[in-house]
Each structure stands twice: as C-alpha cells, then as structure tokens.
Amino acid sequence: MTPRPRRKAAAPGQDDGGPPPVDDYASHVLDVVDSIPPGRVMSYGDIAEYLGAGPGPRQVGRVMAVYGGAVPWWRVIHSDGTPAPGHDSVALRHYLAEGTPLRSARPPVRVDMRRARWPGKC
C-alpha cells in the first residue's frame, strides 16, 4: 500500500480547523481499514490485535472518529456486530450493497461476525 501523505501541521499557536496530522499509528489503522474487502468487517479490537504492540481498541476508535471518513468506515464495527453509534442506516446501505452477512437489518443493525469477520492479510 502507498503511504498516506502527512498533512502539514499549522504553525505554533494557529489552528487550521482540520484534523491533526496523520501519525504512524493512525496511518497503519487506516491502511488496515482500506484493505478490508467489501462484504467483510473487522472489529476495533481485531484491528488493534492485528497491528500488534501498541494502543488498543479505543485508540482505533479514536483514529476512526478523526480520520474515518477517508476510508470504508462501515467495515469497522463493535465486536457484537453493531456499527458505530448513529450510523446504522448509512452503514446498512453499504452492507446491503456489498453483500455483508447480517444477523439483523432492523435497528439495531447487526453484522454476522462469524461469517463476515476478516482475519486480515494472510
């Protein structure tokens, strides 16, 4: 995968209003999310475990909250199969379009983790 370009930081004391520059950990998280095939998912914990030593699932969630709009965010879900809070309807449209196995298409939307979980690159 090609490395993500780093955004220039604002001068000290200035805030350009955008997200902070992408650090190495965030770049790795986003690369993993980019690699999840259509119709498959990983949990926040799956991604943290896949990346090995370092921050855990909460930090993956933080990366997704700040930068997730640039990647297929609906493929990163809670370990119980539910998408990020408040994103059920948009995520459901993506799941149906990609053929993601579901346990429930009614609120709360729930992905079938046994069938849809992607183990990462082998």
Backbone bond lengths (Angstrom), bond angles and torsions (degrees), N, CA, C in turn:
res aa  C-N    CA-C-N  psi(-1)  N-CA   C-N-CA  omega(-1)  CA-C   N-CA-C  phi
1 M - - - 1.435 - - 1.517 109.96 -
2 T 1.299 115.22 148.53 1.444 118.93 178.88 1.520 109.97 -79.70
3 P 1.330 116.38 140.03 1.458 118.46 179.27 1.525 111.18 -64.53
4 R 1.302 116.10 148.65 1.465 121.10 178.52 1.519 109.31 -77.76
5 P 1.327 116.68 137.13 1.460 117.49 175.87 1.522 109.77 -67.74
6 R 1.293 115.56 140.44 1.459 120.20 177.85 1.519 108.71 -87.33
7 R 1.317 114.91 135.43 1.454 120.61 177.18 1.513 108.34 -77.67
8 K 1.311 116.42 138.85 1.461 119.39 177.25 1.513 110.06 -66.82
9 A 1.298 115.80 136.72 1.465 120.28 177.68 1.524 109.65 -75.10
10 A 1.315 116.20 149.13 1.463 121.11 175.85 1.521 108.59 -67.03
11 A 1.310 115.55 156.51 1.461 120.42 177.67 1.525 108.83 -61.66
12 P 1.332 117.60 150.46 1.467 119.76 179.36 1.526 111.39 -51.27
13 G 1.315 115.11 133.90 1.455 121.10 179.25 1.521 113.53 84.86
14 Q 1.343 117.07 -2.12 1.466 120.82 178.72 1.516 109.14 -117.15
15 D 1.312 115.97 144.34 1.460 121.80 177.01 1.516 106.66 -123.27
16 D 1.326 116.57 119.57 1.464 118.97 -178.55 1.524 112.37 -83.40
17 G 1.333 118.45 1.21 1.455 122.30 175.17 1.515 114.69 83.58
18 G 1.315 118.65 -9.65 1.464 121.57 179.99 1.509 111.10 -92.11
19 P 1.339 116.32 179.89 1.461 119.20 177.54 1.524 110.50 -66.95
20 P 1.321 117.40 158.08 1.462 119.73 178.47 1.529 110.11 -65.67
21 P 1.337 116.58 163.57 1.463 119.11 177.97 1.529 110.52 -57.78
22 V 1.309 116.66 150.12 1.463 121.80 -179.81 1.522 108.83 -77.95
23 D 1.345 116.35 118.72 1.459 119.11 176.94 1.529 109.50 -86.63
24 D 1.325 116.68 177.94 1.469 120.84 -175.93 1.525 112.16 -61.13
25 Y 1.348 116.93 -43.56 1.462 119.14 -178.74 1.522 110.74 -63.03
26 A 1.322 116.83 -46.71 1.464 120.76 179.73 1.524 110.20 -60.94
27 S 1.307 117.02 -40.58 1.464 120.72 178.85 1.526 110.96 -61.79
28 H 1.335 117.17 -41.44 1.467 120.73 178.22 1.532 111.11 -64.67
29 V 1.334 116.61 -43.45 1.468 120.31 177.95 1.527 109.72 -59.06
30 L 1.315 117.20 -47.89 1.463 120.73 -177.88 1.525 111.58 -65.13
31 D 1.328 117.57 -35.22 1.467 120.81 176.31 1.529 111.01 -63.81
32 V 1.340 116.76 -41.89 1.470 120.15 178.12 1.524 109.66 -62.95
33 V 1.327 117.08 -46.42 1.471 120.44 -179.80 1.527 110.34 -60.33
34 D 1.323 117.26 -41.88 1.470 120.92 177.42 1.524 112.49 -60.07
35 S 1.328 116.71 -28.49 1.463 120.31 -175.78 1.536 113.81 -87.19
36 I 1.338 118.07 -8.99 1.470 120.45 179.50 1.529 107.84 -69.40
37 P 1.335 117.47 122.49 1.473 119.59 -177.82 1.530 112.42 -68.17
38 P 1.327 116.75 153.87 1.474 120.01 174.32 1.527 110.27 -55.10
39 G 1.327 116.11 139.55 1.459 121.20 179.83 1.511 114.08 85.80
40 R 1.329 117.22 -2.16 1.462 121.88 179.57 1.519 108.95 -120.86
41 V 1.325 117.50 161.74 1.465 122.99 -179.00 1.520 110.79 -141.10
42 M 1.317 115.55 163.35 1.464 123.24 169.07 1.519 106.56 -135.60
43 S 1.312 116.54 147.68 1.465 119.62 174.73 1.527 108.28 -84.51
44 Y 1.323 115.27 166.35 1.462 120.25 176.12 1.528 109.58 -56.98
45 G 1.330 116.12 -42.21 1.461 120.82 178.72 1.514 112.91 -66.69
46 D 1.351 117.10 -36.89 1.470 120.51 176.66 1.524 110.54 -58.48
47 I 1.326 115.70 -43.70 1.466 119.95 -178.48 1.524 110.27 -66.95
48 A 1.326 117.11 -44.09 1.469 120.45 178.13 1.528 110.05 -59.55
49 E 1.319 117.33 -44.50 1.466 121.61 179.76 1.522 110.94 -65.61
50 Y 1.315 117.20 -42.33 1.463 121.88 179.73 1.532 110.98 -59.78
51 L 1.340 116.17 -38.29 1.463 120.13 -178.90 1.518 112.39 -77.20
52 G 1.338 117.62 -12.21 1.461 121.19 176.00 1.508 112.39 79.08
53 A 1.328 115.82 -142.47 1.469 121.32 -176.12 1.523 110.49 -55.94
54 G 1.301 114.94 140.75 1.455 119.92 178.60 1.511 110.59 135.20
55 P 1.321 115.61 -166.04 1.465 120.62 -178.75 1.531 112.35 -59.69
56 G 1.310 115.53 164.72 1.454 121.12 -175.98 1.523 113.79 -102.30
57 P 1.342 115.78 -159.71 1.466 121.62 -175.38 1.525 114.65 -58.81
58 R 1.309 117.43 -35.30 1.474 119.15 -179.83 1.522 111.39 -64.29
59 Q 1.328 116.42 -36.95 1.455 119.70 178.84 1.525 110.74 -71.21
60 V 1.342 117.00 -33.98 1.470 119.98 173.70 1.531 108.33 -61.58
61 G 1.324 116.84 -43.09 1.458 120.82 177.50 1.512 112.24 -60.94
62 R 1.309 116.85 -39.03 1.470 120.83 178.01 1.522 110.72 -63.97
63 V 1.333 116.53 -44.61 1.471 120.18 177.36 1.522 109.66 -58.69
64 M 1.331 116.46 -44.25 1.467 119.82 -179.35 1.523 111.64 -65.92
65 A 1.323 116.99 -35.95 1.464 120.51 179.53 1.530 111.12 -65.76
66 V 1.317 116.72 -35.92 1.462 120.63 -176.75 1.526 112.03 -86.51
67 Y 1.340 117.92 -43.24 1.462 121.66 -171.64 1.529 114.51 -117.49
68 G 1.333 118.08 -1.74 1.463 121.47 -170.69 1.508 116.56 -60.21
69 G 1.324 118.20 -22.33 1.457 120.20 179.98 1.512 113.83 -64.48
70 A 1.338 117.54 -15.49 1.459 122.09 -178.23 1.529 112.78 -89.56
71 V 1.326 117.35 -2.75 1.466 122.37 -176.75 1.527 108.87 -134.90
72 P 1.346 118.69 170.31 1.472 120.58 177.80 1.538 111.17 -72.67
73 W 1.324 116.24 76.49 1.467 124.70 -172.93 1.521 113.39 -58.41
74 W 1.335 117.74 -29.30 1.471 120.93 -177.32 1.520 112.09 -67.16
75 R 1.315 118.11 -12.79 1.467 121.64 178.52 1.527 111.88 -86.28
76 V 1.324 117.67 -1.01 1.468 122.47 176.29 1.525 106.80 -112.51
77 I 1.330 115.72 117.11 1.462 120.64 -171.97 1.525 110.78 -134.87
78 H 1.325 115.38 172.83 1.466 120.79 175.05 1.529 108.99 -71.75
79 S 1.310 116.31 158.57 1.467 120.68 -177.84 1.530 112.63 -64.20
80 D 1.338 117.85 -18.02 1.468 120.08 177.27 1.530 112.27 -86.25
81 G 1.338 117.10 2.83 1.461 121.40 176.90 1.517 115.16 93.22
82 T 1.331 118.27 2.71 1.458 120.46 -178.88 1.524 110.80 -94.16
83 P 1.341 116.66 144.55 1.469 120.27 177.79 1.529 110.81 -75.62
84 A 1.310 115.57 174.91 1.466 121.08 178.45 1.531 109.96 -55.55
85 P 1.322 117.70 141.25 1.465 121.16 -178.30 1.534 111.95 -55.35
86 G 1.334 114.28 136.05 1.453 120.22 177.92 1.514 114.71 84.57
87 H 1.330 117.26 -0.32 1.461 120.53 -176.64 1.525 112.72 -117.23
88 D 1.331 117.31 14.03 1.468 121.54 -176.39 1.530 113.02 -53.44
89 S 1.314 117.51 -51.60 1.470 120.07 -172.19 1.523 112.12 -67.64
90 V 1.332 117.80 -40.86 1.468 120.32 178.91 1.528 109.67 -69.49
91 A 1.340 116.66 -43.79 1.459 120.25 178.66 1.524 110.81 -61.09
92 L 1.337 116.87 -41.04 1.462 120.39 179.99 1.522 111.10 -59.44
93 R 1.312 118.07 -41.39 1.475 120.77 178.04 1.530 110.30 -58.75
94 H 1.326 116.35 -43.08 1.469 120.44 178.47 1.527 110.75 -65.77
95 Y 1.339 117.22 -43.67 1.473 120.56 -179.11 1.526 110.57 -60.47
96 L 1.319 116.73 -44.61 1.470 120.36 -179.39 1.526 110.71 -65.74
97 A 1.313 117.42 -41.56 1.466 121.30 179.81 1.531 111.76 -65.31
98 E 1.338 116.74 -33.41 1.467 121.26 -177.21 1.523 113.22 -93.05
99 G 1.326 117.30 -6.75 1.459 119.89 -178.29 1.515 113.51 73.69
100 T 1.311 117.60 29.19 1.469 121.99 178.81 1.532 109.22 -67.66
101 P 1.331 118.34 128.07 1.473 120.33 178.28 1.539 111.16 -61.81
102 L 1.321 116.08 128.93 1.464 121.28 -177.94 1.522 111.09 -117.22
103 R 1.324 115.17 149.16 1.468 121.04 169.46 1.512 109.27 -94.41
104 S 1.356 116.36 -29.51 1.456 120.72 179.09 1.518 109.31 -152.12
105 A 1.339 115.98 129.72 1.462 121.20 175.16 1.524 110.38 -99.35
106 R 1.337 116.22 -2.63 1.475 120.78 176.26 1.520 108.16 -100.36
107 P 1.329 116.83 152.30 1.471 118.70 179.35 1.521 111.84 -57.42
108 P 1.301 119.08 134.55 1.462 124.21 -5.81 1.527 111.13 -78.37
109 V 1.327 115.42 131.13 1.467 121.82 176.98 1.520 107.71 -60.01
110 R 1.331 115.82 137.06 1.466 119.43 -178.58 1.529 109.50 -142.14
111 V 1.331 115.62 124.87 1.460 122.82 176.69 1.526 108.69 -81.98
112 D 1.319 117.28 144.23 1.464 122.54 175.20 1.528 107.69 -78.51
113 M 1.319 116.19 96.65 1.468 121.32 -174.76 1.529 113.04 -62.28
114 R 1.325 117.71 -34.47 1.476 118.92 -179.33 1.526 111.56 -63.42
115 R 1.309 116.30 -34.92 1.476 119.87 -177.73 1.525 112.89 -94.46
116 A 1.330 118.41 -27.72 1.459 120.66 -172.97 1.527 114.74 -100.64
117 R 1.339 116.96 -15.93 1.482 119.04 -176.22 1.524 110.29 -62.21
118 W 1.320 114.99 131.51 1.459 121.60 176.94 1.516 108.47 -103.18
119 P 1.347 118.16 127.81 1.457 120.53 -175.83 1.522 114.58 -78.49
120 G 1.291 117.93 -3.00 1.460 120.70 -175.92 1.507 109.57 96.34
121 K 1.296 114.83 174.55 1.466 119.81 -179.02 1.524 110.04 -63.46
122 C 1.293 116.13 135.19 1.461 120.70 179.60 1.503 110.77 -100.96
